[in-house]
């Protein structure tokens, strides 16, 4: 999406704080930094986008409310949705030279009715031998979290998250167990640190923790993104992970062992086999 986000992600991956990176393959900085990302120790996924326009060529992007209305009234054109999915997967493969390790969605659009069907169809056809894992959004444990964060987490899960998780189980798609990291995207460093304490305490095997770090730059939600970066890069995070018996792990590697565990924006792995992932975008 922006160089300030990319550079923050590189620093956190190199520090072992992130295990997964979600990429907008039509984003302004993706082609420029794909080679730098490719050889880093992280799962690299497609961040499917139907709502964020980067140029006049993105005329088919829709405001989130419009997309939700069309999705839930059955007014999304399946052929156009599939075409957009293939376009973004093509762009990802062109730059990375490989299939995505996983797929998620900007504003969680990958789980919406009218999108998840064409998406899974495309993934089945394109990657029949090794399916990408899916970011699933059923809410994780919420002990100690403020009510607005709890409500938002359950609202996201209710907007197609439970349906996608059920379909993934039925069809054998790999994916995280539960989802952490949802909040109002405000409050600064201290508020984010407090929330992170609760997410780490609540994390269980296979959970995924989403995050949105950035260095200072001219981007939306810049102040809060920088606050997240400062917390995630702080030495204290290592102590918090250790106190909760967690370490950062790549879901693709953990899942391959058959242990059914994952890790931050990336992945967190519970020592003594408790795991939760962290994913960044």
C-alpha positions as CSV (number, residue, x, y, z in Angstrom):
1,X,0.0,0.0,0.0
2,X,2.8,2.4,0.8
3,X,6.6,2.4,1.4
4,X,6.2,3.4,5.0
5,X,4.2,0.3,5.6
6,X,6.6,-1.9,3.6
7,X,9.7,-0.7,5.5
8,X,8.0,-1.3,8.9
9,X,7.0,-4.8,7.9
10,X,10.6,-5.6,6.7
11,X,12.0,-4.5,10.1
12,X,9.5,-6.5,12.1
13,X,9.9,-9.6,9.9
14,X,13.7,-9.4,10.3
15,X,13.3,-9.0,14.0
16,X,11.2,-12.1,14.2
17,X,8.1,-10.3,15.3
18,X,6.0,-11.0,12.2
19,X,5.5,-14.3,10.5
20,X,3.1,-13.4,7.7
21,X,2.7,-10.4,5.3
22,X,-0.5,-9.6,3.4
23,X,0.2,-7.9,0.0
24,X,-2.1,-5.7,-2.1
25,X,-0.7,-6.8,-5.5
26,X,-2.0,-3.7,-7.3
27,X,-0.7,-1.4,-4.5
28,X,1.7,1.4,-5.4
29,X,4.8,-0.1,-3.7
30,X,4.3,-3.8,-4.2
31,X,6.2,-4.2,-7.4
32,X,9.0,-2.1,-6.1
33,X,9.5,-4.1,-2.9
34,X,8.4,-7.6,-3.9
35,X,11.9,-8.8,-4.4
36,X,12.9,-7.6,-1.0
37,X,10.0,-9.4,0.6
38,X,10.4,-12.7,-1.3
39,X,13.4,-14.0,0.5
40,X,12.4,-13.1,4.0
41,X,11.3,-15.6,6.5
42,X,7.5,-15.0,6.4
43,X,4.4,-16.4,4.8
44,X,3.5,-14.0,1.9
45,X,-0.2,-13.7,1.1
46,X,-2.6,-12.0,-1.3
47,X,-4.6,-9.2,0.4
48,X,-7.6,-9.3,-1.9
49,X,-8.9,-5.9,-2.6
50,X,-12.3,-4.7,-3.8
51,X,-12.6,-1.4,-2.0
52,X,-9.3,0.5,-2.2
53,X,-8.7,2.5,-5.4
54,X,-5.1,3.4,-6.1
55,X,-5.5,5.0,-9.6
56,X,-8.2,6.0,-12.1
57,X,-7.8,2.5,-13.5
58,X,-9.4,1.1,-10.3
59,X,-12.9,2.2,-11.4
60,X,-14.5,-1.1,-10.3
61,X,-13.5,-0.6,-6.7
62,X,-16.5,0.1,-4.4
63,X,-17.0,1.8,-1.1
64,X,-17.2,-0.9,1.6
65,X,-20.9,-0.1,2.4
66,X,-21.8,-0.5,-1.3
67,X,-19.9,-3.7,-1.6
68,X,-21.6,-5.1,1.5
69,X,-25.1,-4.1,0.2
70,X,-24.5,-5.7,-3.1
71,X,-23.0,-8.8,-1.6
72,X,-25.9,-9.4,0.8
73,X,-28.6,-8.6,-1.9
74,X,-27.0,-11.0,-4.5
75,X,-26.0,-8.1,-6.8
76,X,-22.4,-8.9,-7.3
77,X,-21.5,-10.0,-10.8
78,X,-19.8,-13.4,-10.4
79,X,-17.8,-13.1,-13.7
80,X,-16.5,-9.7,-12.8
81,X,-15.6,-10.8,-9.2
82,X,-13.7,-13.8,-10.6
83,X,-11.9,-11.6,-13.2
84,X,-10.8,-9.2,-10.4
85,X,-9.6,-12.1,-8.3
86,X,-7.6,-13.6,-11.2
87,X,-6.1,-10.2,-12.0
88,X,-4.8,-9.8,-8.5
89,X,-3.5,-13.4,-8.3
90,X,-1.8,-12.9,-11.7
91,X,-0.1,-9.7,-10.4
92,X,1.0,-11.4,-7.2
93,X,2.5,-14.4,-9.2
94,X,4.2,-12.1,-11.7
95,X,6.1,-10.3,-9.0
96,X,6.7,-13.1,-6.5
97,X,7.2,-15.9,-8.9
98,X,5.1,-18.2,-6.7
99,X,1.6,-18.8,-5.5
100,X,0.6,-17.0,-2.3
101,X,1.1,-18.9,0.9
102,X,-2.4,-17.7,2.0
103,X,-5.2,-15.3,1.0
104,X,-7.1,-12.8,3.1
105,X,-9.0,-9.6,2.2
106,X,-8.7,-5.9,2.6
107,X,-11.6,-5.0,5.0
108,X,-12.2,-8.8,5.1
109,X,-13.8,-8.8,1.7
110,X,-12.6,-12.3,0.9
111,X,-15.3,-13.8,3.2
112,X,-18.3,-12.0,1.8
113,X,-21.1,-13.8,-0.1
114,X,-20.5,-13.4,-3.8
115,X,-16.8,-13.2,-3.2
116,X,-15.8,-16.3,-1.3
117,X,-17.4,-18.6,-3.8
118,X,-15.4,-17.3,-6.8
119,X,-12.3,-17.0,-4.7
120,X,-12.3,-20.6,-3.6
121,X,-13.1,-21.7,-7.1
122,X,-10.1,-19.7,-8.4
123,X,-7.8,-21.2,-5.7
124,X,-8.9,-24.7,-6.4
125,X,-8.3,-24.3,-10.1
126,X,-5.0,-22.5,-9.9
127,X,-3.4,-24.4,-7.0
128,X,-4.8,-27.9,-6.9
129,X,-1.7,-29.6,-5.4
130,X,-1.0,-27.2,-2.6
131,X,-3.8,-25.0,-1.4
132,X,-3.1,-21.6,0.2
133,X,-4.3,-21.3,3.8
134,X,-7.1,-18.9,4.4
135,X,-7.4,-16.1,7.0
136,X,-10.5,-17.0,9.0
137,X,-12.2,-14.5,11.3
138,X,-14.2,-16.3,14.0
139,X,-13.4,-14.3,17.1
140,X,-10.8,-15.6,19.6
141,X,-11.2,-15.4,23.4
142,X,-12.1,-11.9,24.6
143,X,-11.3,-11.9,28.3
144,X,-10.4,-8.4,29.5
145,X,-11.0,-6.7,26.2
146,X,-13.3,-3.5,26.0
147,X,-16.8,-4.0,24.7
148,X,-16.3,-2.0,21.5
149,X,-13.4,-4.3,20.5
150,X,-15.5,-7.4,21.4
151,X,-18.5,-6.1,19.4
152,X,-16.3,-5.3,16.3
153,X,-14.6,-8.7,16.4
154,X,-18.0,-10.5,16.4
155,X,-19.4,-8.2,13.7
156,X,-16.5,-9.0,11.4
157,X,-17.0,-12.7,12.1
158,X,-20.7,-12.4,11.4
159,X,-20.1,-10.7,8.0
160,X,-19.2,-14.0,6.2
161,X,-16.5,-15.1,8.6
162,X,-18.5,-18.0,10.1
163,X,-19.7,-19.1,6.7
164,X,-16.1,-19.1,5.2
165,X,-14.8,-21.0,8.3
166,X,-17.6,-23.6,7.9
167,X,-16.9,-24.1,4.2
168,X,-13.2,-24.3,4.9
169,X,-13.7,-27.1,7.4
170,X,-16.1,-28.9,5.1
171,X,-13.7,-28.7,2.1
172,X,-10.5,-29.2,3.9
173,X,-8.9,-25.8,3.4
174,X,-6.1,-25.0,5.9
175,X,-6.6,-21.9,8.0
176,X,-6.2,-20.3,11.4
177,X,-8.4,-21.4,14.2
178,X,-9.6,-18.1,15.6
179,X,-8.9,-14.4,15.0
180,X,-7.4,-11.7,17.3
181,X,-6.2,-8.1,16.8
182,X,-9.5,-6.4,16.0
183,X,-10.1,-3.0,17.6
184,X,-11.2,0.5,16.7
185,X,-7.8,1.4,15.2
186,X,-7.3,4.3,17.5
187,X,-6.0,5.2,21.0
188,X,-2.2,5.5,20.4
189,X,0.6,3.4,21.7
190,X,-0.5,2.9,25.3
191,X,-4.0,1.7,24.3
192,X,-2.6,-0.7,21.7
193,X,-0.1,-2.1,24.2
194,X,-2.9,-2.8,26.6
195,X,-4.9,-4.6,24.0
196,X,-2.0,-6.6,22.9
197,X,-1.5,-7.8,26.4
198,X,-5.0,-9.2,26.4
199,X,-4.7,-10.8,22.9
200,X,-1.5,-12.6,23.9
201,X,-3.1,-13.8,27.2
202,X,-6.1,-15.1,25.3
203,X,-4.2,-16.7,22.4
204,X,-4.6,-20.5,21.9
205,X,-3.2,-23.0,19.4
206,X,-3.9,-22.0,15.8
207,X,-5.1,-18.5,16.5
208,X,-4.0,-15.6,14.3
209,X,-3.3,-12.0,15.4
210,X,-3.7,-9.3,12.8
211,X,-1.7,-6.0,13.0
212,X,-1.1,-2.9,10.8
213,X,2.3,-1.4,11.5
214,X,3.9,1.5,9.6
215,X,6.7,4.0,9.8
216,X,5.7,7.7,9.7
217,X,4.3,8.6,6.3
218,X,1.4,10.2,4.4
219,X,-1.0,7.3,4.9
220,X,-4.5,6.8,6.3
221,X,-4.5,6.0,10.1
222,X,-0.8,6.9,10.1
223,X,-0.6,7.8,13.8
224,X,-2.1,4.5,14.9
225,X,-0.1,2.4,12.5
226,X,3.1,4.0,13.9
227,X,1.9,3.3,17.4
228,X,1.5,-0.4,16.4
229,X,5.0,-0.5,15.0
230,X,6.4,1.0,18.1
231,X,4.8,-1.6,20.3
232,X,5.6,-4.5,18.1
233,X,9.2,-3.5,17.7
234,X,9.7,-2.8,21.4
235,X,12.1,-5.0,23.5
236,X,9.2,-5.5,25.9
237,X,7.3,-7.6,23.4
238,X,9.8,-10.4,23.8
239,X,9.1,-10.4,27.5
240,X,5.3,-10.4,26.9
241,X,5.6,-13.3,24.5
242,X,7.8,-15.3,27.0
243,X,5.4,-14.5,29.9
244,X,2.6,-16.1,27.9
245,X,4.6,-19.0,26.6
246,X,4.4,-17.7,23.0
247,X,6.8,-17.5,20.1
248,X,6.3,-16.3,16.6
249,X,5.7,-19.0,14.0
250,X,4.8,-19.3,10.3
251,X,1.4,-21.0,9.8
252,X,2.5,-22.8,6.6
253,X,5.4,-24.4,8.4
254,X,3.5,-25.3,11.6
255,X,0.6,-26.7,9.6
256,X,3.0,-28.8,7.6
257,X,4.1,-30.6,10.8
258,X,0.5,-31.7,11.5
259,X,0.5,-30.1,14.9
260,X,-2.3,-27.7,13.9
261,X,-0.6,-24.7,15.4
262,X,0.1,-21.2,14.1
263,X,1.6,-17.6,15.1
264,X,1.7,-12.7,14.9
265,X,0.3,-10.8,11.7
266,X,2.3,-13.3,11.6
267,X,2.1,-16.2,13.9
268,X,2.4,-16.8,17.6
269,X,3.4,-20.2,18.8
270,X,2.6,-21.2,22.3
271,X,5.5,-22.9,23.8
272,X,4.4,-26.3,25.1
273,X,2.3,-26.3,22.0
274,X,0.2,-23.2,22.3
275,X,0.3,-21.1,19.1
276,X,-1.2,-18.0,17.6
277,X,-0.1,-16.0,14.4
278,X,0.4,-12.2,13.7
279,X,-0.5,-11.0,10.1
280,X,0.5,-7.6,8.8
281,X,-0.8,-5.5,5.9
